[in-house]
Amino acid sequence: MLDVLGRTAILFHVGNTLVDFEGCIGVGLELGWVNETWGVTGSRLAFKQFMAALAEQDEFRLEIRQFRPSRPS
């Protein structure tokens, strides 16, 4: 990761909601509500798949886009 203000490293790891990540990146199979909070589901399996996909990679490009979920009706 290059030139991230205030960070020397950003980690990818398992979790479900924003409080699980605090500046890190979480992966999941689907977006949804987890204990009445917006989050991701299937995080452990998604992380395993993510790491397997990167096993032979020395580096990769990541584009982060803003996402604003709406509460389901």
N, C-alpha and C positions, 0 to 999 in steps of 0.2 A: 504494500500500500504506500503510495507516495503522496506527500504534501497534504496530509489530513491535519487541519488545524487543531492543536491541543492533544494530538494522539501520536503515540509511537508505534502502536499496533492495534489492529481491530481483529477480534476473534470471531470465528464462526462456531456456533455450538447449539446444542439441544435446548429447547425451551418452548414455551407456548405464548406468553404475553410480554408486553413491553417491559414489565418489571424483571423479567428473566434475562433481559439482554443488556440494558443500561449502556448503550453505545456500541454494543457488539451486533453481529448479524445472526439472526436465527433463520433456519430453513424449515419448511413444512410442506405437506402435501396439499393442504387446502387452507383457505382462510375461513374463519368462522368465529363463533362466540364460545369462549372457554370460561366457565364459571362466571358468566355475565360480563365478561371483558372480551374485547376484540383481540384475536390472536390467530395462531396457526395450529393446525392439528397434524398428527402424523410426523412429528418432529424427529423422533429417533430414527424411523425408517428413512425419512428424507435426508437426514444428516449422513447416514450410512451410504446412501446412494450418491450424495454429493461428494463425499470423500473418495468413493470408488471411481467416480467420473474424473476426479482430479489426480488420481494415483500416479499417472505418468506425466503430469504437467509441472513444469517449473514455475510458471506464472500464468495468470489469466487476467482478462479485462473484466471489470465489474462496473456496470452502470446502475446508479441508484436513482430512482424516480419517486417523487412524492405520491403517496397514495392516501386518500381520505375515504375510509369506509362509511357506509351509511347503515344505520341500525335496521335490521329486518323488521318488516311490519307484522 
